[in-house]
Amino acid sequence: MRKFVVHKAKTILLTKPTTASSFSNNPHRLIHSAAYTRILNRFLSSSPMASDYSTPPLTADSLNPKVLKCEYAVRGEIVSLAQKLQQDLQANPGSHPFEEILYCNIGNPQSLGQQPITFFREVLALCDHPTILDKSETQGLFSADSIERAWQILDQIPGRATGAYSHSQGVKGLRDTIAAGIEARDGFPAIQMIFF
């Protein structure tokens, strides 16, 4: 990858003019070109093989052998055995001194019974299907906080339609709300135009 990037960068720098006169139509290009050149020079100077593009920077022989022996924990001997035991339990209930397999090899707390955070799911459901908000059953099915937040969000979305196109940065009202929240939290102004 480094070889490709270095070659591509050299090609760009050697084929494009970098004099100030060539940037008279767009003064920002000079700034970007200068910054690009600094980054490239730093990249080249930090490369121990910058002058030798024929040698790959990393090979299977030069790689730490421990990296080569790494295994992806989601798939491996332990998981394979657990899956076999689970199949045994399904085919022959009572064939082992346990009734179920708990997969603890990955960060999957909901598989162990932890309930998901309902607030986000409720707000999303209400925003995506706003007609639910007008039903009398909604108060019993959704928390008051979720209902209130869904109304706050929908009031800022033109047409109250989450599936409609918006500004490429997102809904302006929501960006304003995010900026106000960050300002309240951090104590200095946040500009909504920088949020996407």
Residue frames as qw, qx, qy, qz and C-alpha x, y, z in Angstrom:
[[0.000, 0.886, 0.463, 0.000, 0.00, 0.00, 0.00],
 [0.309, -0.786, 0.101, 0.527, 2.79, 2.41, 0.93],
 [0.424, -0.101, 0.597, 0.674, 4.48, 1.72, -2.39],
 [0.195, 0.627, 0.656, 0.371, 1.29, 2.57, -4.25],
 [0.154, -0.929, -0.290, 0.172, 0.64, 5.74, -2.24],
 [0.398, -0.611, 0.278, 0.625, 4.21, 6.99, -2.60],
 [0.370, 0.120, 0.657, 0.646, 4.20, 6.32, -6.35],
 [0.086, 0.763, 0.597, 0.231, 0.80, 7.99, -6.81],
 [0.250, -0.897, -0.142, 0.337, 1.81, 11.02, -4.74],
 [0.413, -0.410, 0.417, 0.698, 5.07, 11.45, -6.64],
 [0.300, 0.382, 0.688, 0.539, 3.19, 11.23, -9.93],
 [0.036, -0.886, -0.461, -0.036, 0.72, 13.89, -8.83],
 [0.333, -0.824, 0.052, 0.455, 3.42, 16.23, -7.54],
 [0.425, -0.278, 0.534, 0.677, 5.66, 15.80, -10.56],
 [0.244, 0.404, 0.702, 0.532, 2.91, 16.22, -13.16],
 [0.073, -0.889, -0.441, -0.102, 1.01, 19.16, -11.64],
 [0.316, 0.546, -0.167, 0.758, 2.50, 22.65, -11.53],
 [0.528, -0.604, -0.502, 0.323, 3.04, 24.00, -8.04],
 [0.296, 0.101, -0.049, 0.949, 3.99, 27.59, -8.73],
 [0.099, 0.477, 0.483, -0.728, 1.91, 30.43, -7.39],
 [0.274, 0.305, -0.324, -0.853, 1.05, 31.64, -10.90],
 [0.282, -0.085, -0.884, -0.363, -0.62, 28.33, -11.74],
 [0.185, -0.468, -0.813, 0.295, -3.02, 28.86, -8.85],
 [0.016, 0.018, 0.024, -0.999, -4.12, 32.37, -9.75],
 [0.460, -0.292, -0.511, -0.665, -7.66, 31.22, -10.54],
 [0.774, -0.508, -0.323, -0.197, -8.06, 29.43, -7.21],
 [0.036, 0.699, -0.547, 0.460, -5.87, 30.64, -4.33],
 [0.784, -0.386, 0.347, -0.340, -7.13, 27.80, -2.10],
 [0.955, 0.253, -0.138, 0.066, -5.40, 25.23, -4.33],
 [0.373, 0.641, -0.499, 0.449, -2.01, 26.69, -3.38],
 [0.451, -0.513, 0.514, -0.519, -2.76, 26.20, 0.31],
 [0.949, -0.046, 0.198, -0.243, -4.02, 22.66, -0.24],
 [0.812, 0.476, -0.281, 0.188, -1.04, 21.83, -2.45],
 [0.110, 0.653, -0.567, 0.490, 1.42, 23.16, 0.13],
 [0.663, -0.363, 0.473, -0.452, -0.27, 21.18, 2.90],
 [0.973, 0.194, 0.016, -0.121, -0.34, 18.10, 0.68],
 [0.596, 0.599, -0.442, 0.301, 3.38, 18.48, -0.07],
 [0.216, -0.586, 0.599, -0.501, 4.19, 18.77, 3.67],
 [0.856, -0.153, 0.348, -0.351, 2.19, 15.63, 4.42],
 [0.910, 0.386, -0.147, 0.034, 3.84, 13.75, 1.57],
 [0.336, 0.662, -0.545, 0.391, 7.33, 14.82, 2.68],
 [0.480, -0.465, 0.574, -0.474, 6.59, 13.70, 6.22],
 [0.953, 0.074, 0.177, -0.234, 5.27, 10.38, 4.92],
 [0.778, 0.527, -0.297, 0.170, 8.34, 9.86, 2.75],
 [0.115, 0.656, -0.590, 0.456, 10.79, 10.83, 5.48],
 [0.631, -0.362, 0.521, -0.446, 9.16, 8.47, 7.98],
 [0.965, 0.210, -0.010, -0.158, 9.42, 5.56, 5.58],
 [0.550, -0.563, 0.555, 0.268, 12.59, 3.52, 6.15],
 [0.583, 0.128, 0.691, 0.407, 12.20, 2.17, 2.61],
 [0.312, 0.805, 0.182, -0.470, 11.24, 5.44, 0.94],
 [0.164, 0.685, -0.529, -0.473, 14.06, 5.14, -1.59],
 [0.018, -0.166, 0.963, 0.213, 13.58, 1.42, -2.27],
 [0.649, 0.126, 0.080, -0.746, 10.15, 0.87, -3.83],
 [0.620, 0.215, -0.702, -0.277, 10.92, -2.67, -5.00],
 [0.267, 0.002, -0.888, 0.375, 10.92, -4.17, -1.48],
 [0.471, -0.621, -0.466, -0.419, 7.51, -4.60, 0.14],
 [0.162, -0.616, 0.425, -0.643, 7.44, -3.03, 3.61],
 [0.589, -0.252, 0.627, -0.444, 5.92, -6.14, 5.16],
 [0.582, 0.193, -0.722, -0.320, 5.98, -9.79, 4.23],
 [0.888, -0.345, -0.204, -0.226, 4.82, -13.00, 5.90],
 [0.795, 0.069, -0.377, 0.470, 8.48, -13.67, 6.77],
 [0.229, 0.325, -0.308, 0.865, 9.03, -10.27, 8.40],
 [0.545, -0.533, -0.155, -0.628, 5.73, -10.32, 10.29],
 [0.301, -0.394, 0.714, -0.494, 5.75, -11.22, 13.98],
 [0.301, -0.028, -0.937, -0.173, 4.91, -14.96, 14.18],
 [0.081, 0.311, 0.753, -0.574, 2.44, -14.27, 16.99],
 [0.413, 0.385, -0.022, -0.825, 0.38, -12.18, 14.57],
 [0.441, 0.203, -0.743, -0.460, 0.28, -15.10, 12.15],
 [0.239, -0.126, -0.947, 0.174, -0.96, -17.42, 14.92],
 [0.300, 0.098, 0.361, -0.878, -3.80, -15.09, 15.99],
 [0.022, -0.359, -0.904, -0.231, -7.29, -16.51, 15.78],
 [0.321, -0.313, -0.152, -0.881, -10.56, -14.69, 15.41],
 [0.160, -0.052, 0.818, -0.550, -12.40, -15.46, 18.66],
 [0.663, 0.189, 0.134, -0.711, -15.87, -15.50, 17.11],
 [0.924, 0.255, -0.229, -0.168, -14.84, -18.55, 15.09],
 [0.117, 0.592, -0.764, 0.229, -12.47, -21.10, 16.51],
 [0.385, 0.031, -0.918, 0.095, -12.14, -24.34, 18.43],
 [0.081, 0.171, 0.701, -0.688, -14.14, -23.23, 21.47],
 [0.505, 0.283, 0.039, -0.814, -17.04, -21.87, 19.43],
 [0.551, 0.190, -0.709, -0.397, -17.06, -24.95, 17.20],
 [0.237, -0.063, -0.923, 0.298, -17.25, -27.19, 20.27],
 [0.250, 0.242, 0.485, -0.802, -20.04, -25.05, 21.74],
 [0.570, 0.262, -0.272, -0.730, -22.02, -25.31, 18.51],
 [0.477, 0.088, -0.864, -0.133, -21.55, -29.09, 18.46],
 [0.059, -0.149, -0.822, 0.547, -22.74, -29.32, 22.08],
 [0.405, 0.262, 0.192, -0.855, -25.76, -27.18, 21.22],
 [0.597, 0.188, -0.571, -0.532, -26.64, -29.49, 18.35],
 [0.326, -0.007, -0.926, 0.191, -26.29, -32.46, 20.73],
 [0.143, 0.202, 0.617, -0.747, -28.63, -30.81, 23.22],
 [0.534, 0.265, -0.094, -0.797, -31.22, -30.12, 20.52],
 [0.604, 0.174, -0.703, -0.333, -31.02, -33.63, 19.08],
 [0.650, -0.212, -0.712, 0.159, -30.82, -35.42, 22.45],
 [0.325, -0.720, 0.133, -0.598, -32.21, -33.35, 25.34],
 [0.785, -0.551, 0.218, -0.182, -30.66, -34.40, 28.65],
 [0.911, 0.272, -0.176, 0.255, -27.54, -35.82, 26.98],
 [0.430, 0.380, -0.380, 0.726, -25.33, -33.45, 28.97],
 [0.377, -0.477, -0.626, 0.488, -25.42, -32.21, 32.57],
 [0.019, 0.395, 0.090, -0.914, -26.60, -28.78, 31.31],
 [0.448, 0.607, 0.643, -0.130, -29.55, -27.57, 29.28],
 [0.401, 0.905, 0.136, 0.037, -28.18, -24.62, 27.33],
 [0.686, 0.075, 0.049, 0.722, -25.01, -23.07, 25.94],
 [0.072, -0.955, -0.121, 0.263, -24.10, -19.50, 26.86],
 [0.690, 0.461, 0.072, 0.553, -21.85, -17.92, 24.24],
 [0.373, -0.888, -0.047, 0.263, -19.56, -15.68, 26.30],
 [0.706, -0.045, 0.275, 0.651, -16.72, -15.43, 23.80],
 [0.225, 0.421, 0.284, 0.832, -17.96, -12.15, 22.31],
 [0.056, 0.149, 0.372, -0.914, -19.40, -8.95, 23.71],
 [0.348, -0.276, -0.646, -0.621, -23.02, -9.96, 23.30],
 [0.111, -0.022, 0.696, -0.709, -24.78, -9.14, 26.58],
 [0.633, 0.076, 0.006, -0.771, -28.27, -9.28, 25.08],
 [0.684, 0.105, -0.693, -0.203, -27.76, -12.98, 24.31],
 [0.346, -0.034, -0.803, 0.485, -27.38, -13.42, 28.08],
 [0.220, -0.667, -0.707, 0.080, -30.62, -11.63, 28.86],
 [0.171, -0.382, -0.143, 0.897, -29.58, -7.97, 29.15],
 [0.340, 0.769, 0.535, -0.083, -32.43, -5.86, 27.86],
 [0.435, 0.382, 0.228, 0.783, -31.68, -3.32, 25.12],
 [0.042, -0.303, -0.250, 0.919, -31.92, 0.37, 25.91],
 [0.255, 0.592, 0.762, 0.063, -35.56, 0.94, 25.05],
 [0.044, 0.764, 0.151, -0.626, -35.57, 4.75, 24.90],
 [0.004, -0.448, 0.552, 0.703, -33.75, 4.95, 21.55],
 [0.073, 0.172, 0.926, 0.328, -35.84, 2.16, 20.03],
 [0.102, 0.680, 0.669, -0.281, -39.09, 3.71, 21.21],
 [0.067, 0.722, -0.051, -0.687, -38.19, 7.18, 19.89],
 [0.024, -0.271, 0.737, 0.619, -37.12, 5.72, 16.56],
 [0.105, 0.373, 0.914, 0.122, -40.31, 3.66, 16.27],
 [0.097, 0.763, 0.482, -0.420, -42.48, 6.69, 17.03],
 [0.035, 0.650, -0.276, -0.708, -40.59, 8.95, 14.62],
 [0.030, -0.140, 0.838, 0.527, -40.71, 6.38, 11.83],
 [0.183, -0.452, -0.820, -0.299, -44.43, 5.72, 12.36],
 [0.015, -0.087, 0.303, -0.949, -45.81, 9.02, 13.73],
 [0.555, -0.323, -0.387, -0.661, -49.47, 8.00, 13.40],
 [0.608, -0.256, -0.707, 0.254, -48.89, 5.85, 16.49],
 [0.171, 0.016, -0.392, 0.904, -48.57, 9.07, 18.49],
 [0.416, -0.168, -0.118, -0.886, -52.25, 9.85, 17.88],
 [0.664, -0.228, -0.677, -0.222, -53.50, 6.53, 19.26],
 [0.581, -0.670, 0.134, -0.442, -54.78, 6.20, 22.81],
 [0.972, -0.191, -0.078, 0.113, -52.82, 2.97, 23.38],
 [0.558, 0.598, -0.298, 0.492, -49.51, 4.76, 22.85],
 [0.292, -0.727, 0.354, -0.510, -49.38, 6.08, 26.43],
 [0.865, -0.352, 0.301, -0.193, -49.43, 2.51, 27.74],
 [0.943, 0.251, 0.056, 0.212, -46.95, 1.10, 25.23],
 [0.562, 0.483, -0.153, 0.654, -44.28, 3.81, 25.21],
 [0.445, -0.440, -0.396, 0.672, -42.65, 5.82, 27.99],
 [0.061, 0.942, 0.275, -0.182, -43.68, 9.46, 28.42],
 [0.300, -0.686, 0.368, 0.551, -40.06, 10.54, 27.78],
 [0.405, 0.037, 0.747, 0.526, -39.96, 8.68, 24.47],
 [0.235, 0.747, 0.608, 0.130, -43.27, 10.19, 23.35],
 [0.098, -0.934, -0.054, 0.341, -42.13, 13.70, 24.27],
 [0.345, -0.505, 0.534, 0.583, -38.77, 13.29, 22.49],
 [0.407, 0.316, 0.754, 0.409, -40.44, 11.89, 19.38],
 [0.153, 0.899, 0.409, -0.025, -42.72, 14.95, 19.21],
 [0.232, -0.832, 0.203, 0.460, -39.70, 17.26, 19.66],
 [0.399, -0.222, 0.686, 0.566, -37.87, 15.56, 16.82],
 [0.334, 0.514, 0.735, 0.290, -40.85, 15.34, 14.48],
 [0.049, 0.925, 0.274, -0.259, -41.66, 19.03, 15.02],
 [0.187, -0.731, 0.386, 0.531, -38.26, 19.86, 13.50],
 [0.368, -0.018, 0.805, 0.465, -38.58, 17.60, 10.46],
 [0.381, 0.266, -0.218, -0.858, -40.37, 19.14, 7.47],
 [0.686, 0.038, -0.507, -0.520, -43.47, 17.09, 6.75],
 [0.636, -0.405, 0.549, -0.361, -42.74, 14.99, 9.83],
 [0.956, 0.272, -0.049, -0.102, -41.42, 12.31, 7.51],
 [0.536, -0.631, 0.514, 0.225, -38.18, 10.59, 8.46],
 [0.741, 0.158, 0.570, 0.316, -38.00, 8.89, 5.07],
 [0.414, 0.895, 0.158, 0.054, -37.99, 12.14, 3.09],
 [0.656, 0.322, -0.091, 0.677, -34.82, 13.71, 1.73],
 [0.331, -0.897, -0.141, 0.257, -33.27, 16.41, 3.87],
 [0.139, 0.911, -0.388, -0.015, -30.28, 18.73, 3.61],
 [0.783, 0.322, -0.508, 0.156, -27.13, 16.67, 2.98],
 [0.135, 0.382, -0.665, 0.628, -25.93, 17.53, 6.50],
 [0.199, -0.370, -0.867, 0.268, -29.23, 16.46, 8.01],
 [0.147, -0.817, -0.507, -0.234, -32.29, 18.31, 9.26],
 [0.206, 0.556, -0.206, 0.779, -31.31, 21.88, 10.23],
 [0.566, -0.634, 0.033, -0.525, -33.55, 21.95, 13.31],
 [0.947, -0.286, -0.104, 0.101, -31.94, 18.79, 14.65],
 [0.661, 0.289, -0.195, 0.664, -28.45, 20.17, 13.98],
 [0.121, -0.663, 0.127, -0.728, -29.44, 23.35, 15.87],
 [0.796, -0.536, -0.023, -0.279, -30.63, 21.22, 18.80],
 [0.912, -0.038, -0.157, 0.376, -27.37, 19.25, 18.83],
 [0.390, 0.488, -0.178, 0.760, -25.33, 22.47, 18.74],
 [0.401, -0.671, 0.085, -0.618, -27.36, 23.93, 21.63],
 [0.918, -0.384, -0.087, -0.052, -26.88, 20.75, 23.65],
 [0.792, 0.140, -0.180, 0.567, -23.13, 20.73, 23.10],
 [0.108, 0.606, -0.140, 0.776, -22.95, 24.43, 23.99],
 [0.638, -0.627, 0.026, -0.445, -24.91, 23.83, 27.21],
 [0.956, -0.225, -0.102, 0.157, -22.70, 20.88, 28.09],
 [0.757, 0.128, -0.065, 0.638, -19.31, 22.37, 27.21],
 [0.282, -0.777, -0.217, 0.519, -19.90, 26.04, 27.96],
 [0.074, -0.495, 0.342, 0.795, -18.83, 27.52, 24.63],
 [0.626, 0.488, 0.005, -0.608, -20.60, 28.01, 21.29],
 [0.489, 0.004, 0.821, 0.296, -21.04, 25.15, 18.85],
 [0.342, 0.413, -0.275, -0.798, -21.91, 25.95, 15.25],
 [0.780, 0.220, 0.512, -0.285, -24.58, 23.74, 13.69],
 [0.626, 0.689, -0.252, -0.265, -23.03, 24.09, 10.23],
 [0.113, 0.571, -0.813, 0.009, -20.16, 21.79, 11.23],
 [0.547, -0.062, 0.776, -0.309, -22.46, 18.91, 12.17],
 [0.429, 0.176, -0.690, -0.556, -23.51, 16.18, 9.78]]
